[in-house]
Amino acid sequence: MIIQDGMRRMFAENEDIYYYITLLNENYPHPDLPEGAEPGILKGMYPLQASASINTGKHVQLMGCGSILLEVIAAARLLEDDFGVSSEIWSVTSLTELRREGQDVERWNLLNPEQEPRLSYVESCLADREGPVVVATDYMKIFADQIRPFVPLRRFVALGTDGFGQSDTRESLRHFFEVDRYFVAVAALKALADDGKVERKVVAQAIERYKINPDKQNPVLV
């Protein structure tokens, strides 16, 4: 989809732009394209899947980028199976595009104060959905923070790989940088606890269940 759009704009329409593709050094399944996902893929995010039933009050929005999307999908299963928390999963194809579009909307609203304010694409996606937002990426947290301004009036948690580079297995590195499925699940539960939707002891139970050492060194300081 993105390649086709790039070919159309760069070669057919001769726009003065360029597209690039990020390759992931990991084998992973490619599910069928969800119906109606095409516009969202190009805009920066689209709904990938959701729990079969929504648990009102214990529901979260999970966003994953690149290879960490697999961890987000796994985290959704953990949340549902272990704690009865339902979720909606978003595949984020470009945080940069989401921020660019959001800033354009902000500018329009600034210069048109007497008009009905427009919503950014991120806001429109989340408008009719409930629950805190957890964004996980294998870039630094500030990369996910690009869209924080467009998630108003709800809790927003960014997970990323801040810290000095390490050499190890994928599993170990994702745990070290606190972006694996277990940290995604704990972050979601902590957001729900902060919103008063679950008791704080549930977060502690998850930390113990997933064998996370609360005294592990902060990867930023290593």
C-alpha positions as a Markdown table, in Angstrom:
| # | Residue | x | y | z |
|---|---|---|---|---|
| 1 | Met | 0.0 | 0.0 | 0.0 |
| 2 | Ile | 2.7 | 2.5 | 1.0 |
| 3 | Ile | 5.0 | 1.4 | -1.8 |
| 4 | Gln | 2.1 | 1.9 | -4.3 |
| 5 | Asp | 1.4 | 5.3 | -3.0 |
| 6 | Gly | 5.0 | 6.3 | -3.2 |
| 7 | Met | 5.3 | 5.1 | -6.8 |
| 8 | Arg | 2.2 | 7.0 | -7.7 |
| 9 | Arg | 3.3 | 10.3 | -6.1 |
| 10 | Met | 7.0 | 10.2 | -7.1 |
| 11 | Phe | 6.8 | 8.8 | -10.6 |
| 12 | Ala | 3.2 | 9.2 | -11.9 |
| 13 | Glu | 2.6 | 12.6 | -10.4 |
| 14 | Asn | 6.2 | 13.7 | -10.3 |
| 15 | Glu | 6.0 | 15.2 | -6.8 |
| 16 | Asp | 9.2 | 16.4 | -5.3 |
| 17 | Ile | 9.2 | 14.0 | -2.4 |
| 18 | Tyr | 10.8 | 10.7 | -1.5 |
| 19 | Tyr | 9.6 | 7.5 | 0.3 |
| 20 | Tyr | 11.7 | 5.1 | 2.3 |
| 21 | Ile | 11.1 | 1.7 | 3.6 |
| 22 | Thr | 12.3 | 0.4 | 7.0 |
| 23 | Leu | 13.1 | -3.3 | 6.9 |
| 24 | Leu | 12.8 | -5.4 | 10.1 |
| 25 | Asn | 15.3 | -8.1 | 10.8 |
| 26 | Glu | 12.7 | -10.6 | 12.1 |
| 27 | Asn | 10.3 | -13.1 | 10.7 |
| 28 | Tyr | 6.7 | -12.5 | 11.7 |
| 29 | Pro | 3.2 | -13.3 | 10.4 |
| 30 | His | 1.5 | -11.0 | 8.0 |
| 31 | Pro | -2.3 | -11.2 | 8.6 |
| 32 | Asp | -4.8 | -10.2 | 6.0 |
| 33 | Leu | -5.4 | -6.5 | 5.5 |
| 34 | Pro | -8.4 | -5.4 | 7.6 |
| 35 | Glu | -11.3 | -4.1 | 5.5 |
| 36 | Gly | -11.1 | -0.4 | 5.1 |
| 37 | Ala | -7.6 | -0.1 | 6.5 |
| 38 | Glu | -6.1 | 1.5 | 3.4 |
| 39 | Pro | -6.5 | 5.2 | 4.3 |
| 40 | Gly | -5.2 | 4.7 | 7.8 |
| 41 | Ile | -2.1 | 2.9 | 6.6 |
| 42 | Leu | -1.2 | 6.0 | 4.6 |
| 43 | Lys | -2.2 | 8.4 | 7.3 |
| 44 | Gly | -0.1 | 6.7 | 10.0 |
| 45 | Met | -2.3 | 4.3 | 12.0 |
| 46 | Tyr | -5.1 | 1.9 | 11.5 |
| 47 | Pro | -7.1 | -0.5 | 13.8 |
| 48 | Leu | -5.6 | -4.0 | 13.5 |
| 49 | Gln | -7.7 | -6.0 | 15.9 |
| 50 | Ala | -9.8 | -5.8 | 19.0 |
| 51 | Ser | -11.1 | -8.0 | 21.8 |
| 52 | Ala | -14.2 | -10.0 | 21.0 |
| 53 | Ser | -16.1 | -8.1 | 23.7 |
| 54 | Ile | -15.4 | -4.8 | 25.3 |
| 55 | Asn | -15.0 | -4.8 | 29.1 |
| 56 | Thr | -16.4 | -1.4 | 30.0 |
| 57 | Gly | -14.1 | 0.2 | 32.6 |
| 58 | Lys | -11.3 | -2.2 | 31.9 |
| 59 | His | -10.4 | -1.3 | 28.4 |
| 60 | Val | -7.2 | 0.1 | 26.8 |
| 61 | Gln | -5.9 | 1.3 | 23.5 |
| 62 | Leu | -2.7 | -0.3 | 22.5 |
| 63 | Met | -0.5 | 1.1 | 19.7 |
| 64 | Gly | 2.5 | -0.7 | 18.3 |
| 65 | Cys | 5.2 | 0.3 | 15.8 |
| 66 | Gly | 7.4 | -1.9 | 13.7 |
| 67 | Ser | 8.6 | -5.1 | 15.3 |
| 68 | Ile | 7.2 | -4.1 | 18.7 |
| 69 | Leu | 3.7 | -4.5 | 17.3 |
| 70 | Leu | 4.2 | -8.2 | 17.9 |
| 71 | Glu | 4.8 | -7.6 | 21.5 |
| 72 | Val | 1.7 | -5.4 | 21.7 |
| 73 | Ile | -0.4 | -8.1 | 20.2 |
| 74 | Ala | 1.0 | -10.6 | 22.8 |
| 75 | Ala | 0.4 | -8.1 | 25.6 |
| 76 | Ala | -3.2 | -7.8 | 24.6 |
| 77 | Arg | -3.6 | -11.5 | 25.0 |
| 78 | Leu | -2.0 | -11.4 | 28.4 |
| 79 | Leu | -4.2 | -8.6 | 29.6 |
| 80 | Glu | -7.3 | -10.4 | 28.5 |
| 81 | Asp | -6.4 | -13.9 | 29.7 |
| 82 | Asp | -4.8 | -12.9 | 33.0 |
| 83 | Phe | -6.7 | -9.8 | 34.1 |
| 84 | Gly | -9.9 | -9.6 | 32.1 |
| 85 | Val | -8.8 | -6.3 | 30.4 |
| 86 | Ser | -10.1 | -5.9 | 26.8 |
| 87 | Ser | -8.2 | -3.8 | 24.2 |
| 88 | Glu | -8.1 | -2.4 | 20.8 |
| 89 | Ile | -4.8 | -2.7 | 18.9 |
| 90 | Trp | -3.5 | -0.1 | 16.5 |
| 91 | Ser | -0.8 | -0.7 | 14.0 |
| 92 | Val | 1.1 | 2.6 | 13.7 |
| 93 | Thr | 2.8 | 3.0 | 10.3 |
| 94 | Ser | 4.2 | 6.5 | 10.9 |
| 95 | Leu | 4.2 | 8.5 | 14.1 |
| 96 | Thr | 5.9 | 11.3 | 12.1 |
| 97 | Glu | 3.0 | 11.5 | 9.6 |
| 98 | Leu | 0.5 | 11.5 | 12.5 |
| 99 | Arg | 2.3 | 14.5 | 14.1 |
| 100 | Arg | 2.7 | 16.3 | 10.8 |
| 101 | Glu | -1.1 | 16.0 | 10.2 |
| 102 | Gly | -1.9 | 17.0 | 13.8 |
| 103 | Gln | 0.3 | 20.1 | 13.6 |
| 104 | Asp | -1.4 | 21.1 | 10.4 |
| 105 | Val | -4.8 | 20.8 | 12.1 |
| 106 | Glu | -3.5 | 22.8 | 15.1 |
| 107 | Arg | -2.3 | 25.5 | 12.7 |
| 108 | Trp | -5.7 | 25.6 | 10.9 |
| 109 | Asn | -7.5 | 25.9 | 14.2 |
| 110 | Leu | -5.2 | 28.7 | 15.3 |
| 111 | Leu | -5.8 | 30.8 | 12.1 |
| 112 | Asn | -9.5 | 30.1 | 12.0 |
| 113 | Pro | -10.7 | 30.8 | 15.5 |
| 114 | Glu | -14.3 | 31.5 | 14.5 |
| 115 | Gln | -14.7 | 28.2 | 12.7 |
| 116 | Glu | -15.6 | 24.8 | 14.2 |
| 117 | Pro | -12.3 | 23.4 | 15.4 |
| 118 | Arg | -11.0 | 20.4 | 13.4 |
| 119 | Leu | -9.9 | 17.2 | 14.9 |
| 120 | Ser | -6.5 | 15.6 | 14.1 |
| 121 | Tyr | -6.6 | 12.2 | 12.6 |
| 122 | Val | -5.4 | 10.6 | 15.9 |
| 123 | Glu | -8.2 | 12.4 | 17.8 |
| 124 | Ser | -10.8 | 11.3 | 15.3 |
| 125 | Cys | -9.6 | 7.7 | 15.5 |
| 126 | Leu | -10.0 | 7.7 | 19.3 |
| 127 | Ala | -13.0 | 9.9 | 19.6 |
| 128 | Asp | -15.6 | 7.0 | 20.1 |
| 129 | Arg | -13.2 | 4.7 | 21.9 |
| 130 | Glu | -12.5 | 4.5 | 25.6 |
| 131 | Gly | -9.5 | 3.7 | 27.7 |
| 132 | Pro | -5.9 | 5.0 | 28.2 |
| 133 | Val | -3.4 | 4.8 | 25.4 |
| 134 | Val | -0.2 | 2.9 | 25.5 |
| 135 | Val | 2.3 | 3.4 | 22.6 |
| 136 | Ala | 5.2 | 1.0 | 22.3 |
| 137 | Thr | 8.1 | 1.4 | 19.9 |
| 138 | Asp | 11.7 | 0.3 | 19.6 |
| 139 | Tyr | 12.8 | 4.0 | 19.2 |
| 140 | Met | 13.2 | 6.4 | 22.1 |
| 141 | Lys | 10.1 | 7.3 | 24.1 |
| 142 | Ile | 10.1 | 10.8 | 22.6 |
| 143 | Phe | 9.3 | 9.3 | 19.2 |
| 144 | Ala | 6.0 | 8.1 | 20.5 |
| 145 | Asp | 5.5 | 11.3 | 22.5 |
| 146 | Gln | 5.1 | 13.1 | 19.1 |
| 147 | Ile | 1.4 | 12.3 | 19.2 |
| 148 | Arg | 0.8 | 13.0 | 22.9 |
| 149 | Pro | -0.7 | 16.4 | 22.2 |
| 150 | Phe | -3.4 | 14.7 | 20.0 |
| 151 | Val | -4.5 | 12.4 | 22.8 |
| 152 | Pro | -6.2 | 14.9 | 25.1 |
| 153 | Leu | -8.3 | 14.1 | 28.2 |
| 154 | Arg | -7.0 | 10.6 | 28.6 |
| 155 | Arg | -3.9 | 9.0 | 30.0 |
| 156 | Phe | -1.0 | 8.5 | 27.6 |
| 157 | Val | 1.9 | 6.2 | 28.2 |
| 158 | Ala | 5.0 | 6.0 | 25.9 |
| 159 | Leu | 7.3 | 3.0 | 25.9 |
| 160 | Gly | 10.7 | 3.2 | 24.1 |
| 161 | Thr | 14.3 | 2.1 | 24.1 |
| 162 | Asp | 15.9 | 5.0 | 25.8 |
| 163 | Gly | 19.5 | 4.2 | 26.9 |
| 164 | Phe | 22.8 | 3.1 | 25.6 |
| 165 | Gly | 22.9 | 0.4 | 22.9 |
| 166 | Gln | 23.3 | -3.2 | 24.0 |
| 167 | Ser | 24.1 | -6.5 | 22.3 |
| 168 | Asp | 21.9 | -9.5 | 23.1 |
| 169 | Thr | 18.9 | -11.5 | 21.9 |
| 170 | Arg | 15.7 | -9.7 | 20.9 |
| 171 | Glu | 13.9 | -11.1 | 23.9 |
| 172 | Ser | 16.6 | -10.0 | 26.4 |
| 173 | Leu | 17.0 | -6.5 | 24.8 |
| 174 | Arg | 13.2 | -5.9 | 24.8 |
| 175 | His | 13.1 | -6.8 | 28.4 |
| 176 | Phe | 16.1 | -4.7 | 29.2 |
| 177 | Phe | 14.7 | -1.6 | 27.6 |
| 178 | Glu | 11.2 | -2.4 | 29.0 |
| 179 | Val | 9.3 | -2.6 | 25.8 |
| 180 | Asp | 8.4 | -6.3 | 25.7 |
| 181 | Arg | 4.9 | -7.8 | 26.1 |
| 182 | Tyr | 5.1 | -7.9 | 29.9 |
| 183 | Phe | 6.1 | -4.3 | 30.3 |
| 184 | Val | 3.3 | -3.3 | 27.8 |
| 185 | Ala | 0.8 | -5.2 | 29.9 |
| 186 | Val | 2.1 | -3.7 | 33.1 |
| 187 | Ala | 2.0 | -0.2 | 31.6 |
| 188 | Ala | -1.6 | -0.7 | 30.6 |
| 189 | Leu | -2.6 | -1.9 | 34.0 |
| 190 | Lys | -0.8 | 1.0 | 35.7 |
| 191 | Ala | -2.7 | 3.4 | 33.5 |
| 192 | Leu | -6.0 | 1.8 | 34.4 |
| 193 | Ala | -5.0 | 1.9 | 38.1 |
| 194 | Asp | -4.2 | 5.6 | 37.8 |
| 195 | Asp | -7.6 | 6.1 | 36.3 |
| 196 | Gly | -9.2 | 4.3 | 39.1 |
| 197 | Lys | -10.4 | 1.4 | 36.9 |
| 198 | Val | -8.4 | -1.4 | 38.7 |
| 199 | Glu | -6.8 | -1.6 | 42.1 |
| 200 | Arg | -3.1 | -0.9 | 42.4 |
| 201 | Lys | -2.5 | -4.3 | 43.8 |
| 202 | Val | -3.4 | -5.7 | 40.3 |
| 203 | Val | -0.4 | -3.9 | 38.9 |
| 204 | Ala | 1.8 | -5.4 | 41.6 |
| 205 | Gln | 0.3 | -8.8 | 40.9 |
| 206 | Ala | 1.2 | -8.4 | 37.2 |
| 207 | Ile | 4.8 | -7.4 | 38.1 |
| 208 | Glu | 5.2 | -10.5 | 40.2 |
| 209 | Arg | 3.4 | -12.8 | 37.7 |
| 210 | Tyr | 5.6 | -11.7 | 34.8 |
| 211 | Lys | 8.8 | -12.0 | 36.9 |
| 212 | Ile | 9.7 | -8.3 | 36.5 |
| 213 | Asn | 12.3 | -7.1 | 39.0 |
| 214 | Pro | 11.1 | -3.7 | 40.3 |
| 215 | Asp | 14.7 | -3.0 | 41.4 |
| 216 | Lys | 16.2 | -3.6 | 37.9 |
| 217 | Gln | 18.4 | -0.9 | 36.8 |
| 218 | Asn | 16.9 | 1.9 | 34.7 |
| 219 | Pro | 18.2 | 1.3 | 31.2 |
| 220 | Val | 18.6 | 5.1 | 30.7 |
| 221 | Leu | 21.3 | 5.1 | 33.4 |
| 222 | Val | 23.3 | 2.1 | 32.2 |
